Structure formats: structure tokens, C-alpha cells
Amino acid sequence: MSNKTADEMFEELGYIEKFKNHCEDEMYRKDSSHQAGKSIKFYNYSESIEIYPCKINMQELKVINKKVEELGWLNE
């Protein structure tokens, strides 16, 4: 895995952070006209992820896995 943070990796894929609250969720939205409305939300209180629409590529999956690792959800 890369030495970059998940936030840096999301940025490289064209995502921008739209909301961040360590108690509830972090949301990233794709910043391009052809993928308008694509978002990924991480809900800390339930350790769940919401992806809209429900289609991601392998680069996005790698970044999601990195973010889950950084959030400590894999330490259980």
C-alpha cells in the first residue's frame, strides 16, 4: 500500500472532501462533470460505508480499504 493517506489518494482520484465529523461520517464526492453525484461516505458510529451509485473501480476500492485501515475498523 502507498505511504500516502487515504485523503491524499482520494484527491488524486478527483474526489473532494465535502463533510468531516469524527463522530459521524466523512464524505467524498467525485469532482467531475461525467461522474456528478458520485459519493463515498464513511460512518464511524456504525463502521459502515455508503457508496452512491453502487459502482466503484479497483483504484477506488484500494482507497476505501486504506481509509478503513486508517479509521481503525480492521483492528478488531
N, CA and C of each residue as an Amber inpcrd file, in Angstrom:
protein
   228
   0.8490000  -1.1800000   0.0000000   0.0000000   0.0000000   0.0000000
   0.8940000   1.2420000   0.0000000   0.3810000   2.3050000  -0.4650000
   1.1020000   3.5570000  -0.5960000   1.3630000   4.1900000   0.7690000
   2.3960000   5.0460000   0.8290000   2.6680000   5.8090000   2.0410000
   1.7550000   7.0160000   2.1520000   0.9530000   7.2620000   1.1380000
   0.0330000   8.3920000   1.1490000  -1.1600000   8.0650000   2.0330000
  -1.7830000   9.1130000   2.5450000  -3.0080000   8.9180000   3.3150000
  -4.1560000   8.6540000   2.3510000  -5.2350000   8.1120000   2.8840000
  -6.4160000   7.8740000   2.0620000  -6.9470000   9.1940000   1.5080000
  -6.9100000  10.2580000   2.3090000  -7.3720000  11.5630000   1.8280000
  -6.5640000  12.0100000   0.6090000  -5.2540000  11.8260000   0.6420000
  -4.4020000  12.1790000  -0.4940000  -4.7260000  11.3140000  -1.7120000
  -4.9840000  10.0300000  -1.4640000  -5.3080000   9.1220000  -2.5600000
  -6.6660000   9.4640000  -3.1750000  -7.6530000   9.8110000  -2.3250000
  -8.9550000  10.2460000  -2.8370000  -8.7800000  11.4780000  -3.7220000
  -7.9680000  12.4150000  -3.2610000  -7.7310000  13.6460000  -4.0240000
  -7.1320000  13.3360000  -5.3990000  -6.1980000  12.4030000  -5.4490000
  -5.5890000  12.0130000  -6.7280000  -6.6070000  11.4210000  -7.6960000
  -7.6550000  10.7940000  -7.1540000  -8.7120000  10.2130000  -7.9870000
  -9.7940000  11.2300000  -8.3460000  -9.6020000  12.4810000  -7.9370000
 -10.5510000  13.5220000  -8.2840000 -11.6620000  13.7380000  -7.2840000
 -11.5310000  13.1770000  -6.0830000 -12.5420000  13.3570000  -5.0420000
 -12.2050000  14.5780000  -4.2010000 -13.2260000  15.2190000  -3.7030000
 -13.0420000  16.3190000  -2.7640000 -13.8040000  15.9830000  -1.4940000
 -13.2470000  16.3920000  -0.3650000 -13.8980000  16.1260000   0.9150000
 -15.0160000  17.1400000   1.0930000 -16.2220000  16.6600000   1.3230000
 -17.3670000  17.5360000   1.4500000 -17.7940000  17.7460000   2.8970000
 -17.5620000  16.7690000   3.7350000 -18.0050000  16.8670000   5.1260000
 -17.1230000  15.9670000   5.9720000 -16.7830000  16.4350000   7.1510000
 -15.9890000  15.5970000   8.0480000 -16.3980000  15.8850000   9.4800000
 -16.7900000  14.8430000  10.1720000 -17.1550000  14.9140000  11.5700000
 -16.7080000  13.5860000  12.1690000 -15.7050000  13.6090000  13.0110000
 -15.1100000  12.3640000  13.5100000 -16.1060000  11.4720000  14.2520000
 -17.1980000  12.0300000  14.7410000 -18.1980000  11.2200000  15.4360000
 -19.1370000  10.5170000  14.4680000 -19.3680000  11.1070000  13.3180000
 -20.3930000  10.5550000  12.4510000 -19.8850000  10.0640000  11.1070000
 -19.4730000  10.9370000  10.2090000 -19.0920000  10.4450000   8.9030000
 -18.1530000  11.3840000   8.1750000 -17.5690000  10.8640000   7.1330000
 -16.7410000  11.6200000   6.2270000 -17.2590000  11.3360000   4.8360000
 -17.4230000  12.3620000   4.0360000 -17.9890000  12.1690000   2.7180000
 -17.0500000  12.7270000   1.6620000 -16.8830000  11.9810000   0.6040000
 -16.0720000  12.3970000  -0.5250000 -16.9570000  12.3900000  -1.7600000
 -16.8300000  13.4130000  -2.5860000 -17.6310000  13.4790000  -3.8030000
 -16.7080000  13.6610000  -5.0000000 -16.9770000  12.8730000  -6.0380000
 -16.1960000  12.9390000  -7.2610000 -16.3620000  14.3220000  -7.8680000
 -15.2580000  14.9590000  -8.1960000 -15.2700000  16.3220000  -8.7180000
 -15.0680000  16.3140000 -10.2330000 -16.0700000  15.8310000 -10.9650000
 -16.0070000  15.8740000 -12.4260000 -17.4150000  15.8410000 -12.9880000
 -17.5820000  16.4060000 -14.1520000 -18.9240000  16.5230000 -14.7270000
 -19.4990000  15.1760000 -15.1440000 -18.6590000  14.2390000 -15.6120000
 -19.1930000  12.9600000 -16.0780000 -19.5210000  11.9920000 -14.9450000
 -19.1290000  12.3000000 -13.7200000 -19.4630000  11.4390000 -12.5830000
 -20.1480000  12.2420000 -11.4900000 -20.9380000  13.2240000 -11.9050000
 -21.6270000  14.0730000 -10.9330000 -22.4710000  13.2300000  -9.9930000
 -22.4010000  13.5430000  -8.7350000 -23.2090000  12.8480000  -7.7590000
 -22.5710000  11.6120000  -7.1530000 -21.3970000  11.2050000  -7.6030000
 -20.7460000  10.0300000  -7.0270000 -20.1680000  10.4040000  -5.6700000
 -20.5140000   9.6220000  -4.6470000 -20.0180000   9.9320000  -3.3150000
 -19.7290000   8.6610000  -2.5290000 -18.8290000   8.8020000  -1.5680000
 -18.4650000   7.7150000  -0.6640000 -18.5130000   8.2810000   0.7470000
 -19.3270000   7.6610000   1.6100000 -19.4600000   8.1180000   2.9930000
 -18.9810000   7.0250000   3.9350000 -18.2400000   7.4300000   4.9530000
 -17.7640000   6.5230000   6.0000000 -18.4750000   6.9030000   7.2940000
 -19.2540000   5.9790000   7.8590000 -19.9910000   6.2280000   9.0990000
 -19.2490000   5.5730000  10.2570000 -18.5860000   6.3960000  11.0660000
 -17.7930000   5.8740000  12.1790000 -18.6430000   5.1850000  13.2380000
 -19.8370000   5.7020000  13.5150000 -20.6580000   5.1500000  14.5960000
 -21.1340000   3.7360000  14.3120000 -21.2480000   3.3710000  13.0190000
 -21.6990000   2.0150000  12.6850000 -20.6520000   1.2250000  11.8980000
 -19.4910000   1.8500000  11.6920000 -18.4230000   1.2480000  10.8920000
 -18.9800000   0.6980000   9.5830000 -19.6640000   1.5700000   8.8600000
 -20.2290000   1.1770000   7.5710000 -19.8870000   2.2260000   6.5110000
 -20.0500000   1.8260000   5.2580000 -19.7110000   2.6740000   4.1150000
 -20.9240000   2.7370000   3.1960000 -21.2110000   3.9280000   2.7030000
 -22.2800000   4.1100000   1.7200000 -21.6430000   4.6340000   0.4400000
 -21.9020000   3.9550000  -0.6620000 -21.3520000   4.3510000  -1.9580000
 -22.5130000   4.6350000  -2.8930000 -22.4920000   5.8210000  -3.5290000
 -23.5370000   6.1730000  -4.4700000 -22.9040000   6.6850000  -5.7560000
 -23.2630000   6.2070000  -6.9050000 -24.0250000   4.9750000  -7.0920000
 -23.1790000   3.7700000  -6.7170000 -23.7410000   2.6120000  -6.7100000
 -23.0870000   1.4060000  -6.1830000 -22.0930000   0.7810000  -7.1550000
 -21.3170000   1.5730000  -7.8150000 -20.3030000   1.0560000  -8.7320000
 -18.9950000   1.7760000  -8.4510000 -17.9390000   0.9910000  -8.1420000
 -16.6130000   1.5580000  -7.9150000 -15.5950000   0.7830000  -8.7320000
 -14.4660000   1.4310000  -9.0130000 -13.3920000   0.7400000  -9.7270000
 -12.3340000   0.2690000  -8.7190000 -11.3310000  -0.4380000  -9.1920000
 -10.3290000  -1.0250000  -8.3030000  -9.5010000   0.0420000  -7.5910000
  -9.2270000   1.1700000  -8.2480000  -8.4940000   2.2520000  -7.5840000
  -9.2990000   2.7850000  -6.4010000 -10.6040000   2.9610000  -6.6000000
 -11.4560000   3.4440000  -5.5240000 -11.5290000   2.4230000  -4.3870000
 -11.5880000   1.1470000  -4.7120000 -11.6140000   0.1070000  -3.6900000
 -10.3380000   0.1390000  -2.8460000  -9.1910000   0.3440000  -3.4760000
  -7.9220000   0.4330000  -2.7380000  -7.9420000   1.5960000  -1.7570000
  -8.4780000   2.7460000  -2.2000000  -8.5280000   3.9110000  -1.3270000
  -9.5180000   3.6870000  -0.1860000 -10.6410000   3.0690000  -0.4770000
 -11.6160000   2.7600000   0.5680000 -10.9880000   1.8480000   1.6110000
 -10.2640000   0.8250000   1.1720000  -9.5850000  -0.0810000   2.1070000
  -8.5660000   0.6660000   2.9560000  -7.8390000   1.6070000   2.3500000
  -6.8530000   2.4080000   3.0820000  -7.5520000   3.2510000   4.1460000
  -8.6890000   3.8660000   3.7970000  -9.4280000   4.7010000   4.7460000
  -9.9540000   3.8660000   5.9050000 -10.4760000   2.6790000   5.6130000
 -10.9710000   1.7750000   6.6580000  -9.8270000   1.4120000   7.6100000
  -8.6500000   1.1760000   7.0610000  -7.4730000   0.8790000   7.8830000
  -7.1350000   2.0740000   8.7780000  -7.1300000   3.2850000   8.2080000
  -6.8150000   4.4900000   8.9780000  -7.8460000   4.7570000  10.0720000
  -9.0970000   4.4220000   9.8180000 -10.1500000   4.6220000  10.8170000
 -10.0700000   3.6000000  11.9400000  -9.2550000   2.5690000  11.7660000
  -9.0760000   1.5540000  12.7990000 -10.1410000   0.4910000  12.8220000
 -10.9090000   0.4020000  11.7600000 -12.0040000  -0.5780000  11.7170000
 -11.4920000  -2.0020000  11.5550000 -10.2580000  -2.1970000  11.1320000
  -9.7040000  -3.5380000  10.9270000  -8.9950000  -4.0740000  12.1600000
  -8.9270000  -3.2800000  13.2050000  -8.1850000  -3.6570000  14.4170000
  -8.9710000  -4.5420000  15.3560000 -10.1550000  -4.9540000  14.9740000
 -10.9830000  -5.7590000  15.8690000 -10.7230000  -7.2250000  15.7050000
